[in-house]
Amino acid sequence: METNRLTVIGGLGKMGAALIDGLLVAEVYEASDVVATTRHQRRLDAHTGAFRATLDNLEAVLGADVLLLAVHPDQARDVLLQIKDDMRPDALVISIVTGVPTFAIEGWLGGQLPVIRAIPNIAAVVRASMTALCRGQYATEEHMLLTERLFEPVGLVARIDERHMDSCTGLAGCGPAFALEVIEALALGGVKRGLPRDVARLMAAQVLRGAAELVLETGMHPAELRDQVTTPGGCTIDGITKLEERGLPIALIEAVEVSAIKAGLLRGENGD
Protein backbone atom coordinates (compact mmCIF):
# COMPACT_ATOMS: atom_id res chain seq x y z
CA MET A 1 0.00 0.00 0.00
CA GLU A 2 1.51 3.30 -1.08
CA THR A 3 0.69 6.36 0.98
CA ASN A 4 1.51 10.02 0.64
CA ARG A 5 -0.84 11.78 3.03
CA LEU A 6 -1.08 11.33 6.81
CA THR A 7 -3.61 12.91 9.14
CA VAL A 8 -3.11 12.67 12.90
CA ILE A 9 -6.23 13.48 14.91
CA GLY A 10 -4.87 14.78 18.21
CA GLY A 11 -1.49 15.23 16.57
CA LEU A 12 -0.39 18.16 18.72
CA GLY A 13 -0.58 16.07 21.90
CA LYS A 14 2.66 14.64 23.30
CA MET A 15 2.29 11.19 21.73
CA GLY A 16 0.96 12.38 18.40
CA ALA A 17 3.69 15.00 18.08
CA ALA A 18 6.39 12.46 18.99
CA LEU A 19 5.18 10.08 16.27
CA ILE A 20 5.03 12.83 13.65
CA ASP A 21 8.51 14.03 14.58
CA GLY A 22 9.90 10.51 14.28
CA LEU A 23 8.33 10.04 10.86
CA LEU A 24 9.68 13.32 9.58
CA VAL A 25 13.19 12.69 10.89
CA ALA A 26 13.18 9.23 9.28
CA GLU A 27 11.88 10.83 6.06
CA VAL A 28 8.92 8.45 5.90
CA TYR A 29 6.81 11.53 5.16
CA GLU A 30 7.51 15.04 3.96
CA ALA A 31 6.20 17.75 6.28
CA SER A 32 3.89 18.93 3.50
CA ASP A 33 2.14 15.53 3.52
CA VAL A 34 1.27 15.58 7.23
CA VAL A 35 -1.69 17.28 8.88
CA ALA A 36 -2.31 17.31 12.64
CA THR A 37 -5.44 18.40 14.45
CA THR A 38 -6.05 19.70 17.95
CA ARG A 39 -9.09 20.78 19.94
CA HIS A 40 -7.21 23.61 21.65
CA GLN A 41 -6.53 27.02 20.14
CA ARG A 42 -3.59 27.53 22.51
CA ARG A 43 -1.84 24.45 21.12
CA LEU A 44 -2.48 25.59 17.60
CA ASP A 45 -1.08 29.03 18.41
CA ALA A 46 2.01 27.43 19.97
CA HIS A 47 2.62 25.09 17.00
CA THR A 48 5.95 25.80 15.33
CA GLY A 49 6.48 22.57 13.38
CA ALA A 50 6.93 22.35 9.62
CA PHE A 51 3.77 20.26 9.21
CA ARG A 52 0.33 21.81 9.02
CA ALA A 53 -2.01 21.92 12.03
CA THR A 54 -5.69 22.77 12.25
CA LEU A 55 -8.71 22.74 14.53
CA ASP A 56 -10.87 21.28 11.74
CA ASN A 57 -11.03 17.47 11.78
CA LEU A 58 -13.26 17.31 8.70
CA GLU A 59 -10.93 19.38 6.56
CA ALA A 60 -7.91 17.44 7.82
CA VAL A 61 -9.13 13.98 6.80
CA LEU A 62 -10.00 14.88 3.22
CA GLY A 63 -7.77 12.86 0.89
CA ALA A 64 -5.74 11.25 3.68
CA ASP A 65 -4.43 7.74 2.93
CA VAL A 66 -3.67 7.09 6.59
CA LEU A 67 -5.57 8.39 9.60
CA LEU A 68 -3.87 8.07 12.98
CA LEU A 69 -6.26 8.50 15.89
CA ALA A 70 -4.51 9.90 18.98
CA VAL A 71 -7.33 11.13 21.19
CA HIS A 72 -8.60 10.28 24.68
CA PRO A 73 -10.75 7.13 24.94
CA ASP A 74 -13.92 9.07 25.72
CA GLN A 75 -13.46 11.17 22.56
CA ALA A 76 -12.87 8.38 20.05
CA ARG A 77 -16.48 7.52 19.23
CA ASP A 78 -17.60 11.12 18.65
CA VAL A 79 -14.55 11.94 16.54
CA LEU A 80 -14.99 8.90 14.28
CA LEU A 81 -18.71 9.50 13.84
CA GLN A 82 -17.91 13.10 12.93
CA ILE A 83 -15.33 12.32 10.24
CA LYS A 84 -16.44 8.97 8.77
CA ASP A 85 -18.36 10.44 5.83
CA ASP A 86 -15.42 12.62 4.80
CA MET A 87 -12.77 9.90 4.89
CA ARG A 88 -11.48 8.06 1.86
CA PRO A 89 -13.24 4.69 1.58
CA ASP A 90 -9.88 2.91 1.40
CA ALA A 91 -8.10 4.87 4.15
CA LEU A 92 -6.09 2.98 6.75
CA VAL A 93 -7.12 3.84 10.31
CA ILE A 94 -4.47 3.40 13.01
CA SER A 95 -5.64 3.90 16.57
CA ILE A 96 -3.40 4.50 19.57
CA VAL A 97 -6.45 5.04 21.79
CA THR A 98 -6.25 3.04 25.01
CA GLY A 99 -8.92 0.44 25.57
CA VAL A 100 -10.87 0.84 22.32
CA PRO A 101 -10.96 -2.42 20.31
CA THR A 102 -10.79 -2.66 16.55
CA PHE A 103 -14.36 -3.97 16.26
CA ALA A 104 -15.68 -0.84 17.99
CA ILE A 105 -13.78 1.42 15.61
CA GLU A 106 -14.99 -0.58 12.62
CA GLY A 107 -18.55 -0.33 13.90
CA TRP A 108 -18.38 3.43 14.42
CA LEU A 109 -16.96 3.92 10.93
CA GLY A 110 -19.80 1.82 9.55
CA GLY A 111 -17.89 0.17 6.73
CA GLN A 112 -15.05 -2.18 5.94
CA LEU A 113 -12.13 0.17 6.45
CA PRO A 114 -8.87 -1.44 7.59
CA VAL A 115 -8.20 -0.73 11.26
CA ILE A 116 -5.00 -1.37 13.20
CA ARG A 117 -4.47 -0.78 16.91
CA ALA A 118 -1.11 0.34 18.22
CA ILE A 119 0.17 0.76 21.76
CA PRO A 120 3.30 2.94 21.75
CA ASN A 121 4.65 4.59 24.89
CA ILE A 122 6.00 7.95 25.94
CA ALA A 123 9.59 6.92 25.11
CA ALA A 124 8.62 7.60 21.49
CA VAL A 125 9.71 11.15 22.31
CA VAL A 126 13.33 9.89 22.40
CA ARG A 127 12.88 7.20 19.71
CA ALA A 128 12.83 4.40 22.29
CA SER A 129 9.18 3.31 22.37
CA MET A 130 7.96 -0.26 22.56
CA THR A 131 4.94 -0.49 20.29
CA ALA A 132 2.49 -3.41 20.11
CA LEU A 133 0.37 -3.82 16.96
CA CYS A 134 -2.72 -5.85 16.14
CA ARG A 135 -5.09 -5.70 13.20
CA GLY A 136 -8.83 -5.73 12.74
CA GLN A 137 -10.77 -7.99 10.42
CA TYR A 138 -10.36 -5.83 7.30
CA ALA A 139 -6.67 -4.98 7.63
CA THR A 140 -4.26 -6.90 5.40
CA GLU A 141 -0.61 -7.88 5.66
CA GLU A 142 0.19 -4.89 3.50
CA HIS A 143 -1.51 -2.62 6.02
CA MET A 144 0.49 -4.20 8.84
CA LEU A 145 3.77 -3.73 7.00
CA LEU A 146 2.96 -0.09 6.41
CA THR A 147 2.06 0.43 10.06
CA GLU A 148 5.31 -1.18 11.18
CA ARG A 149 7.15 1.22 8.90
CA LEU A 150 5.38 4.13 10.60
CA PHE A 151 6.26 3.08 14.15
CA GLU A 152 9.79 1.71 13.67
CA PRO A 153 11.31 5.24 13.55
CA VAL A 154 10.29 5.75 17.20
CA GLY A 155 11.37 2.38 18.64
CA LEU A 156 10.81 -1.37 18.57
CA VAL A 157 7.61 -2.95 17.20
CA ALA A 158 5.94 -6.29 18.00
CA ARG A 159 2.84 -7.89 16.48
CA ILE A 160 0.42 -9.52 18.90
CA ASP A 161 -3.09 -10.90 18.99
CA GLU A 162 -5.67 -8.33 20.08
CA ARG A 163 -6.61 -10.37 23.13
CA HIS A 164 -3.18 -9.44 24.55
CA MET A 165 -3.51 -5.70 24.04
CA ASP A 166 -4.61 -4.99 27.61
CA SER A 167 -1.52 -6.78 28.89
CA CYS A 168 0.65 -4.75 26.49
CA THR A 169 -0.94 -1.59 27.83
CA GLY A 170 -0.05 -2.63 31.38
CA LEU A 171 3.53 -3.56 30.47
CA ALA A 172 4.67 -1.54 27.46
CA GLY A 173 2.28 1.38 27.71
CA CYS A 174 2.48 2.01 31.45
CA GLY A 175 5.90 0.43 32.01
CA PRO A 176 7.97 3.60 31.49
CA ALA A 177 6.26 5.15 34.52
CA PHE A 178 7.18 2.12 36.63
CA ALA A 179 10.76 2.26 35.38
CA LEU A 180 10.92 5.95 36.25
CA GLU A 181 9.84 5.08 39.78
CA VAL A 182 12.75 2.63 39.95
CA ILE A 183 15.18 5.24 38.62
CA GLU A 184 14.00 7.76 41.20
CA ALA A 185 14.32 5.24 44.02
CA LEU A 186 17.81 4.16 42.95
CA ALA A 187 18.88 7.79 42.72
CA LEU A 188 17.55 8.49 46.21
CA GLY A 189 19.55 5.54 47.45
CA GLY A 190 22.65 7.21 46.05
CA VAL A 191 21.68 10.52 47.62
CA LYS A 192 21.21 8.80 50.97
CA ARG A 193 24.78 7.56 50.69
CA GLY A 194 26.03 11.09 49.97
CA LEU A 195 26.08 11.33 46.18
CA PRO A 196 25.12 14.66 44.60
CA ARG A 197 21.55 14.49 43.27
CA ASP A 198 22.46 15.12 39.64
CA VAL A 199 25.17 12.46 39.70
CA ALA A 200 22.87 9.95 41.40
CA ARG A 201 20.11 10.56 38.85
CA LEU A 202 22.53 10.19 35.93
CA MET A 203 23.90 6.96 37.35
CA ALA A 204 20.46 5.50 38.06
CA ALA A 205 19.18 6.27 34.56
CA GLN A 206 22.29 4.87 32.89
CA VAL A 207 22.10 1.73 35.05
CA LEU A 208 18.59 0.97 33.74
CA ARG A 209 19.62 1.80 30.19
CA GLY A 210 22.62 -0.49 30.45
CA ALA A 211 20.61 -3.34 31.95
CA ALA A 212 18.03 -3.02 29.17
CA GLU A 213 20.72 -3.04 26.48
CA LEU A 214 22.24 -6.19 27.99
CA VAL A 215 18.90 -8.00 27.66
CA LEU A 216 18.19 -6.70 24.17
CA GLU A 217 21.67 -7.22 22.75
CA THR A 218 22.46 -10.61 24.27
CA GLY A 219 18.97 -12.14 24.21
CA MET A 220 19.77 -13.71 27.57
CA HIS A 221 17.25 -14.10 30.38
CA PRO A 222 17.50 -11.27 32.95
CA ALA A 223 18.04 -13.78 35.74
CA GLU A 224 21.01 -15.28 33.89
CA LEU A 225 22.58 -11.86 33.40
CA ARG A 226 21.89 -10.97 37.04
CA ASP A 227 23.69 -14.11 38.19
CA GLN A 228 26.75 -13.07 36.19
CA VAL A 229 27.16 -9.93 38.30
CA THR A 230 26.11 -11.42 41.62
CA THR A 231 29.26 -12.66 43.33
CA PRO A 232 28.69 -15.16 46.14
CA GLY A 233 29.03 -13.31 49.41
CA GLY A 234 29.42 -9.97 47.63
CA CYS A 235 27.63 -6.62 47.71
CA THR A 236 25.02 -7.29 45.04
CA ILE A 237 23.44 -10.32 46.68
CA ASP A 238 22.83 -8.30 49.84
CA GLY A 239 20.99 -5.69 47.78
CA ILE A 240 18.95 -8.30 45.91
CA THR A 241 18.02 -9.93 49.20
CA LYS A 242 16.71 -6.58 50.43
CA LEU A 243 14.66 -6.11 47.23
CA GLU A 244 13.11 -9.55 47.71
CA GLU A 245 12.46 -8.81 51.37
CA ARG A 246 10.69 -5.54 50.54
CA GLY A 247 8.67 -7.16 47.77
CA LEU A 248 9.85 -5.16 44.76
CA PRO A 249 9.37 -8.00 42.24
CA ILE A 250 5.80 -8.65 43.42
CA ALA A 251 5.03 -4.92 43.43
CA LEU A 252 6.12 -4.57 39.79
CA ILE A 253 4.18 -7.66 38.73
CA GLU A 254 1.07 -6.31 40.40
CA ALA A 255 1.59 -2.85 38.88
CA VAL A 256 1.50 -4.37 35.38
CA GLU A 257 -1.51 -6.49 36.31
CA VAL A 258 -3.68 -3.70 37.72
CA SER A 259 -2.82 -1.43 34.78
CA ALA A 260 -3.83 -4.18 32.35
CA ILE A 261 -7.09 -4.69 34.25
CA LYS A 262 -7.81 -0.95 34.04
CA ALA A 263 -7.23 -1.07 30.29
CA GLY A 264 -9.87 -3.81 30.11
CA LEU A 265 -12.29 -1.60 32.02
CA LEU A 266 -11.67 1.20 29.55
CA ARG A 267 -12.46 -1.24 26.75
CA GLY A 268 -15.79 -1.99 28.41
CA GLU A 269 -16.55 1.71 28.70
CA ASN A 270 -15.60 2.54 25.11
CA GLY A 271 -16.39 -0.57 23.07
CA ASP A 272 -19.95 -0.88 21.73
JOLINJO-V204058 format. One record per pair of residues at least 24 apart in sequence whose ideal C-beta (glycine too) atoms are under 6 Angstrom apart, sorted by the first residue. I is the first residue (numbers start at 1). J is the second residue. D is the distance in Angstrom with one decimal. If there is no record, write none. Layout:
i=I j=J d=D
i=I j=J d=D
//
This chain:
i=1 j=142 d=4.7
i=1 j=146 d=5.2
i=3 j=65 d=3.9
i=3 j=66 d=5.2
i=4 j=33 d=5.5
i=5 j=33 d=5.3
i=5 j=63 d=5.7
i=5 j=64 d=4.9
i=5 j=65 d=5.0
i=6 j=34 d=5.0
i=6 j=66 d=4.9
i=7 j=35 d=4.9
i=7 j=60 d=4.9
i=7 j=61 d=5.3
i=7 j=64 d=3.9
i=7 j=67 d=5.2
i=8 j=36 d=4.7
i=8 j=68 d=4.5
i=8 j=70 d=5.9
i=9 j=37 d=5.2
i=9 j=57 d=6.0
i=9 j=69 d=5.2
i=9 j=71 d=5.9
i=9 j=79 d=5.9
i=10 j=70 d=3.8
i=10 j=71 d=4.2
i=11 j=36 d=2.6
i=12 j=36 d=5.4
i=12 j=38 d=4.0
i=12 j=43 d=4.5
i=12 j=53 d=5.9
i=13 j=70 d=6.0
i=15 j=70 d=5.7
i=16 j=70 d=3.9
i=18 j=124 d=4.2
i=18 j=125 d=4.5
i=22 j=153 d=4.1
i=22 j=154 d=3.8
i=23 j=153 d=5.9
i=26 j=153 d=3.6
i=35 j=60 d=4.7
i=57 j=83 d=5.3
i=58 j=86 d=5.1
i=61 j=86 d=5.4
i=61 j=87 d=5.2
i=62 j=86 d=5.9
i=64 j=91 d=6.0
i=66 j=92 d=4.9
i=67 j=91 d=5.5
i=67 j=93 d=5.1
i=68 j=94 d=4.8
i=69 j=95 d=4.4
i=69 j=97 d=5.7
i=70 j=96 d=5.3
i=73 j=97 d=5.6
i=73 j=98 d=5.6
i=73 j=99 d=5.2
i=73 j=100 d=5.9
i=73 j=266 d=5.3
i=73 j=270 d=4.8
i=76 j=100 d=5.1
i=77 j=108 d=5.6
i=80 j=108 d=4.3
i=80 j=109 d=5.8
i=81 j=108 d=5.8
i=84 j=109 d=4.9
i=92 j=143 d=5.4
i=94 j=118 d=5.8
i=94 j=147 d=5.8
i=98 j=266 d=5.7
i=99 j=263 d=5.2
i=99 j=266 d=2.8
i=99 j=267 d=4.4
i=99 j=270 d=5.5
i=100 j=270 d=4.7
i=101 j=267 d=5.9
i=101 j=271 d=4.9
i=102 j=136 d=3.2
i=104 j=271 d=4.1
i=104 j=272 d=5.3
i=106 j=136 d=5.6
i=107 j=272 d=5.6
i=112 j=138 d=4.8
i=114 j=138 d=4.8
i=114 j=139 d=3.9
i=114 j=143 d=4.7
i=116 j=147 d=5.0
i=119 j=168 d=5.0
i=119 j=169 d=5.6
i=119 j=172 d=5.9
i=119 j=173 d=5.0
i=121 j=172 d=5.7
i=121 j=173 d=5.3
i=121 j=176 d=5.2
i=122 j=176 d=5.4
i=123 j=176 d=5.5
i=124 j=154 d=4.0
i=127 j=154 d=5.3
i=128 j=155 d=5.2
i=129 j=154 d=4.8
i=129 j=155 d=3.3
i=130 j=155 d=5.9
i=130 j=156 d=5.4
i=130 j=172 d=4.3
i=131 j=157 d=4.9
i=132 j=158 d=5.5
i=132 j=160 d=5.2
i=132 j=168 d=3.9
i=132 j=172 d=5.8
i=133 j=159 d=5.3
i=134 j=160 d=5.6
i=134 j=162 d=4.2
i=134 j=165 d=6.0
i=166 j=260 d=4.6
i=166 j=263 d=4.2
i=166 j=264 d=4.7
i=167 j=260 d=4.9
i=169 j=263 d=3.9
i=170 j=256 d=4.4
i=170 j=259 d=3.8
i=170 j=260 d=3.1
i=171 j=256 d=5.1
i=174 j=259 d=4.2
i=178 j=255 d=5.3
i=183 j=208 d=5.8
//
